[in-house]
Amino acid sequence: MSVKVTVPNGSSDYLTFGSANTPDAAKIGGYDDGSSAGHMEFYTTTGGTSIERMRIDSSGNILVANNSSANLTNFTTQALTTGSQSGYIKLPNGLIIQWGRVTFAGTSATVTFPIAFPNAFWGIAGIPKYGSGVSIAFNGESTTGLTLRTSINTGDYFPYIAYGY
């Protein structure tokens, strides 16, 4: 089944889902700002209050709410990939996941995160290119990076995922 809802310029309209107990449990809305651009809104109801949980705007940005409509975070701009093998994503709850790849010069490699963790670095995970018989440890960790040490002089690379907030 297909349903088309036409929204007049400068207004919004919603498709509402519910039951006898919660008539407005969830709704999907379309909004036209009057300039031939619009956005899509997604709501859920908590304690009788309708809260906007997600919005897709006319530029394709995805905004996600944590716990209130006033707290929308542009999820699209929270991820950065540079075309190289490093990048990051900031989740709405504050968690940041970063990834990259470093090459060992001898038995050590310096990791510089794509962005600094604003509060704390929690950990790093990865597997060296030649994982068999190679041990890796890290030290000097901070919100901006750390130093990796390996048990053998490999000259190989180490892809990693780091997390913090």
BELJO-V341861 format. One record per helix or strand of 3 or more residues. SS is the DSSP state (h for helix, s for strand). FROM is the first residue (numbers start at 1). TO is the last residue. If there is no record, write none. Layout:
ss: [SS,SS]
from: [FROM,FROM]
to: [TO,TO]
This chain:
ss: [s,s,s,s,s,h,s,h,s,s,s,s,s,s,s,s]
from: [12,26,38,49,62,69,72,76,79,87,96,108,121,136,145,157]
to: [17,32,46,56,65,71,74,78,81,90,103,112,128,139,150,164]
